[in-house]
Amino acid sequence: MTSVPLAPAPARTQGSAPAVRRAPVRRTAGRLAPLVPAVVLLALFMLGPVVWSFYGSFTNAALTGPNAADPEWVGLDNYVRLLSDPTFPQALWLTVLFVVASAVVGQNIAGLGLAMLMRSALAPVRAVVSTLVVTAWVLPEIVAAFAAYAFFHADGTMNSLLANVGISGPDWLFEHPMLAVILANVWRGTAFSMMVYSAAIAEVPPEITEAATVDGAGPVQRLVWIILPTIRRSISTNLMLTTLQTLSVFTLIYVMTGGGPGTNSSTLPILAYQEAFKFAQVGYGTAIATVMLVIGAVFSIVYIRSLKPEVD
Amino acid sequence: MNRTRTRPAPGRAVRPARRRRAPSVAAPGRGPARLLSNAVLVLIGLCFLLPLGWIVLASVDADATLSVGIPSEVTLGNFTAVMTPELTWRPLMNAFLLSAGTGLITVVGSVLAAYPLSRYRMRFNKAFMYAVLFGTCLPITAMMVPVYSLFVRLNLLDSLPGTTFFMAATSLPMAIWMTKNFMDSVPISLEEAAWTDGASAMTTLRRVVLPLMRPGIAVVFIFVFIQAWGNFFVPFVLLLSPEKQPAAVSIFAFFGQYGSVAYGQLAAYSVLYALPAIGLYVLVSRLSGSSFALAGAVKG
């Protein structure tokens, strides 16, 4: 679960210096001193790994053996291998499929739909359903993954339900692994979009929807012409955030399918983990990690640019 | 965003007015439409309930299967079977130490960092806040392979303090952002009074600002705690010996060893491990409702 700076408050308080006016340089240094612990931690454990990731992707580092202690510089070998390795394009495609289907389409549409339905729902229905949706999101990820595993297992809930209506369901985790993990991620993540959209829709001025109703707009027309344009900023923010969150989903897929069968559900995080720790190719795994970091960074920059007026 | 869940949408408040106006021809009868939306909602709720229901029902089922079902015999045997020191208590203790440590380091780091960012106008503020926002977005999962090799180099692998500091660093961007926003809502006039009386910036922070933003700090701490408590991948990669691993990792090991037979025990273990996270979430959603009511301090 990740929260987000959806509506950052503008910096509004600028005090005068508490102490006597000293030389500006010393004063600035004194003011910056409280930042030191945070900056050191961030530099060591956030910037450090990112820099290391770029460096490590040019080496043949291994998990054990001589290359573990003293990796050699191999230039672009890992990246050349990425391009020639058929599992990498597959993982890239599966990641795109996973993100688009479960986050961009699934969570956003389900979240928006739930937020809209909640408005006209009876209070107890709304309370119970929103509690259920949020519980799936609040659960520790490994527990959510077990629940989804049990649901889609060949002997699981899904197939018992199908058996009740006379259909013998397939082994979802083996025959349709991507469908299973996509649905599981929609189940787990929709709460976030639902809360973002509920908050956004609550802010839509009622006068406008009222006026549209008077002019004869039906519920669908009100949604398309009034509500969606009004909450478009929340939509773009939410699309970016769910994309970034889904890009780094590891546990759900790892527990449900282990990336398999074969590599049929190995998204980039799973592939990087497997290459580095299962096949002991740390350098190669690091190259995959670097590609992921670059993709994440591009999305982050797009997101931050869209937030720019609020930071300033 | 947590607060919105419990409050009725404003749309409800205007409905009586709308009804009096006699709906136009374009608006279909509200009764059936409302019934339909409630029915759809109940159906969606059921879809969300089924996987959750399995955990709860299987945990008290004497012979649980992978499919959700009414237990043939309700028992607490699954709970007593897993509630042993090695299986449950030590991993839960590790998870608590890891999460509380992460929360503490993060809160101290972010309160200190948020103070200058909130109170002084410096050229460097904007760049720093952008960097923080960027850090918030970075996919941590993508970093774990390089983090592993970095930890090997720094000799921090399999070290609880090392893992705690790493997790604190990854939650710092979000925490700094939240803390700064909470601090921005503490009125500066109170501090100016303290400054006039000769208090230093750090004294003001400790004596004036912190007491006023206690609910905000609690929200940040619990928030970081829940994230650390639920984190699986980071301790899975960085902690190797079973006696140091938190519940998330040991439950996965349990699943690998016995999960394919002892579903009831797996579910019982999951319940024990998930309950603190759910309880804290309820607490934080209560707290965040009151954390913005700080303006009242000015009047006194």
Contacts between the chains, C-beta under 8 A, distances in Angstrom:
chain1	res1	chain2	res2	distance
A	1	B	226	6.7
A	1	B	227	6.4
A	1	B	230	7.1
A	2	B	174	7.1
A	2	B	227	7.5
A	3	B	1	7.1
A	3	B	174	6.5
A	3	B	178	7.3
A	3	B	223	6.5
A	4	B	1	7.9
A	4	B	136	7.6
A	5	B	133	6.7
A	5	B	136	7.0
A	5	B	177	4.9
A	5	B	178	7.8
A	5	B	181	7.4
A	6	B	1	6.7
A	8	B	177	7.1
A	8	B	181	6.3
A	9	B	181	4.9
A	9	B	184	4.9
A	9	B	185	6.7
A	10	B	184	7.9
A	11	B	117	7.7
A	11	B	118	6.9
A	11	B	121	7.5
A	11	B	125	7.0
A	11	B	180	7.9
A	11	B	184	6.3
A	12	B	184	6.0
A	13	B	118	6.3
A	13	B	119	6.1
A	13	B	184	6.2
A	13	B	188	4.3
A	14	B	119	7.3
A	14	B	120	6.7
A	14	B	121	4.1
A	15	B	119	5.2
A	15	B	120	7.1
A	15	B	188	5.3
A	15	B	191	6.5
A	15	B	192	6.6
A	15	B	195	7.5
A	16	B	192	7.9
A	16	B	195	7.9
A	18	B	191	7.8
A	18	B	195	4.0
A	18	B	199	7.0
A	18	B	200	6.4
A	18	B	201	5.1
A	18	B	204	6.6
A	19	B	200	6.7
A	19	B	201	7.6
A	28	B	122	6.9
A	30	B	201	8.0
A	31	B	116	5.0
A	31	B	120	5.3
A	31	B	122	7.0
A	31	B	201	7.6
A	32	B	116	6.3
A	32	B	122	7.8
A	32	B	124	7.6
A	34	B	112	4.0
A	34	B	113	6.3
A	34	B	115	5.5
A	34	B	116	5.6
A	34	B	202	7.7
A	35	B	112	7.1
A	35	B	113	4.9
A	35	B	116	6.0
A	35	B	117	7.6
A	35	B	128	7.6
A	37	B	108	7.1
A	37	B	109	4.8
A	37	B	112	5.9
A	37	B	113	7.5
A	38	B	109	4.3
A	38	B	110	6.5
A	38	B	112	6.7
A	38	B	113	3.9
A	38	B	172	5.7
A	38	B	176	6.4
A	39	B	113	7.6
A	41	B	105	7.6
A	41	B	109	6.0
A	41	B	165	6.6
A	41	B	168	6.3
A	41	B	169	4.3
A	41	B	172	6.0
A	42	B	135	6.6
A	42	B	169	5.8
A	42	B	172	5.9
A	42	B	173	7.4
A	44	B	165	7.9
A	44	B	169	6.9
A	45	B	147	7.6
A	45	B	165	6.5
A	45	B	166	4.8
A	45	B	169	3.5
A	45	B	170	7.0
A	46	B	135	5.7
A	46	B	138	7.2
A	46	B	143	8.0
A	46	B	169	5.5
A	46	B	170	6.7
A	46	B	172	7.9
A	46	B	173	7.7
A	48	B	150	5.9
A	49	B	143	4.7
A	49	B	146	4.5
A	49	B	147	4.5
A	49	B	150	5.4
A	50	B	138	7.7
A	50	B	143	6.9
A	50	B	146	7.5
A	52	B	146	4.6
A	52	B	147	7.9
A	52	B	149	6.6
A	52	B	150	4.9
A	53	B	143	6.7
A	53	B	145	7.5
A	53	B	146	3.7
A	56	B	145	8.0
A	56	B	146	5.5
A	56	B	149	5.7
A	61	B	149	6.1
A	68	B	152	7.8
A	110	B	44	7.8
A	114	B	41	7.5
A	114	B	44	6.7
A	117	B	37	4.9
A	117	B	40	6.1
A	117	B	41	4.9
A	117	B	44	7.7
A	118	B	9	7.1
A	118	B	41	7.2
A	119	B	9	5.1
A	119	B	11	4.7
A	119	B	12	7.4
A	120	B	11	7.9
A	120	B	33	7.4
A	120	B	34	5.4
A	120	B	37	4.9
A	120	B	38	7.8
A	121	B	37	6.3
A	121	B	38	5.4
A	121	B	41	5.2
A	122	B	38	5.8
A	123	B	8	7.5
A	125	B	38	5.4
A	125	B	41	5.6
A	125	B	42	6.3
A	125	B	45	7.6
A	126	B	41	7.4
A	128	B	45	6.3
A	129	B	41	5.2
A	129	B	42	7.2
A	129	B	44	6.6
A	129	B	45	3.9
A	129	B	48	7.5
A	130	B	5	5.6
A	132	B	45	5.3
A	132	B	48	4.3
A	132	B	49	5.3
A	132	B	52	6.7
A	133	B	44	7.9
A	133	B	45	7.6
A	133	B	48	5.3
A	134	B	5	6.7
A	134	B	281	8.0
A	135	B	48	7.9
A	135	B	52	6.0
A	135	B	278	6.8
A	136	B	48	5.7
A	136	B	51	7.3
A	136	B	52	6.4
A	138	B	226	7.6
A	138	B	277	6.1
A	138	B	278	5.7
A	138	B	281	4.6
A	139	B	52	7.8
A	139	B	230	7.6
A	139	B	274	5.3
A	139	B	277	6.9
A	139	B	278	7.4
A	140	B	229	6.6
A	140	B	230	3.6
A	140	B	232	7.4
A	140	B	248	6.1
A	140	B	273	6.3
A	140	B	274	5.6
A	140	B	277	5.6
A	141	B	230	5.6
A	141	B	231	7.7
A	141	B	232	5.6
A	141	B	248	7.9
A	142	B	230	7.6
A	142	B	232	4.6
A	142	B	248	5.0
A	142	B	251	6.0
A	142	B	252	6.0
A	143	B	55	6.9
A	143	B	251	7.8
A	143	B	270	4.4
A	143	B	273	6.5
A	143	B	274	4.8
A	144	B	51	8.0
A	146	B	55	7.3
A	146	B	255	6.8
A	146	B	259	7.9
A	146	B	266	6.5
A	146	B	267	7.7
A	146	B	270	5.8
A	147	B	51	4.0
A	147	B	52	6.3
A	147	B	54	6.0
A	147	B	55	5.4
A	147	B	270	7.8
A	148	B	51	5.9
A	150	B	51	7.0
A	150	B	54	5.1
A	150	B	55	8.0
A	150	B	58	7.5
A	150	B	66	4.6
A	150	B	67	7.7
A	150	B	68	7.9
A	150	B	263	7.3
A	151	B	50	6.5
A	151	B	51	4.4
A	151	B	54	6.7
A	153	B	66	4.6
A	155	B	65	6.4
A	155	B	66	4.8
A	155	B	67	6.2
A	156	B	66	4.5
A	156	B	67	5.5
A	157	B	50	5.3
A	157	B	51	7.1
A	157	B	54	6.0
A	157	B	66	7.5
A	157	B	67	5.0
A	157	B	68	4.5
A	159	B	67	7.4
A	160	B	67	4.2
A	160	B	68	7.6
A	160	B	69	7.5
A	161	B	50	7.9
A	187	B	47	7.4
A	187	B	48	6.5
A	187	B	51	6.5
A	195	B	1	4.6
A	195	B	2	7.1
A	195	B	4	6.0
A	195	B	5	6.2
A	196	B	1	6.3
A	198	B	4	5.0
A	198	B	5	7.0
A	198	B	9	7.0
A	199	B	1	5.7
A	199	B	4	4.2
A	201	B	9	6.9
A	201	B	11	7.7
A	202	B	4	6.3
A	202	B	7	7.7
A	202	B	9	4.9
A	202	B	10	5.6
A	202	B	11	7.5
A	206	B	10	6.0
A	206	B	11	6.7
A	206	B	13	7.8
A	206	B	14	4.6
A	209	B	11	7.8
A	210	B	14	6.6
A	210	B	17	7.7
A	210	B	18	6.7
A	213	B	18	6.5
A	213	B	23	7.4
A	213	B	24	6.9
A	213	B	27	6.4
A	214	B	21	7.1
A	214	B	24	6.6
A	215	B	24	7.9
A	216	B	24	4.9
A	216	B	25	6.8
A	216	B	26	3.9
A	216	B	27	8.0
A	217	B	26	6.5
A	218	B	26	5.1
A	218	B	27	6.6
A	218	B	28	7.3
A	219	B	27	8.0
A	219	B	33	7.4
A	221	B	26	8.0
A	244	B	137	5.3
A	244	B	139	6.5
A	247	B	139	5.3
A	247	B	142	7.8
A	248	B	139	3.5
A	248	B	140	6.3
A	248	B	141	3.7
A	248	B	142	6.2
A	249	B	141	7.4
A	250	B	141	4.8
A	250	B	232	8.0
A	250	B	233	5.0
A	251	B	232	4.6
A	251	B	233	6.0
A	255	B	252	7.2
A	255	B	255	7.5
A	268	B	142	7.6
A	269	B	139	7.8
A	269	B	141	4.6
A	269	B	142	6.6
A	272	B	142	7.2
A	272	B	144	7.8
A	272	B	145	5.4
A	273	B	144	7.2
A	273	B	145	7.1
A	273	B	237	7.9
A	276	B	145	4.5
A	276	B	148	7.1
A	277	B	148	7.8
A	277	B	237	7.6
A	282	B	145	6.6
A	282	B	148	7.4
A	282	B	149	5.7
A	285	B	145	4.4
A	286	B	145	5.2
A	286	B	146	5.4
A	286	B	149	7.0
A	288	B	145	7.6
A	289	B	142	5.2
A	289	B	143	6.7
A	289	B	144	7.5
A	289	B	145	4.5
A	289	B	146	5.7
A	290	B	146	7.9
A	292	B	139	6.2
A	292	B	141	7.7
A	292	B	142	3.6
A	293	B	138	7.1
A	293	B	139	7.1
A	293	B	142	4.9
A	293	B	143	6.9
A	296	B	137	6.8
A	296	B	138	5.8
A	296	B	139	4.2
A	296	B	142	5.9
A	297	B	134	7.6
A	297	B	138	7.1
A	299	B	137	7.1
A	300	B	133	7.9
A	300	B	134	5.4
A	300	B	137	3.5
A	300	B	138	6.5
A	301	B	134	7.5
A	303	B	137	6.1
A	304	B	130	6.4
A	304	B	133	5.4
A	304	B	134	6.3
A	304	B	137	7.3
A	307	B	133	7.1
A	311	B	126	6.6
A	311	B	129	5.6
A	311	B	130	6.4
A	311	B	133	6.9
A	312	B	126	6.7
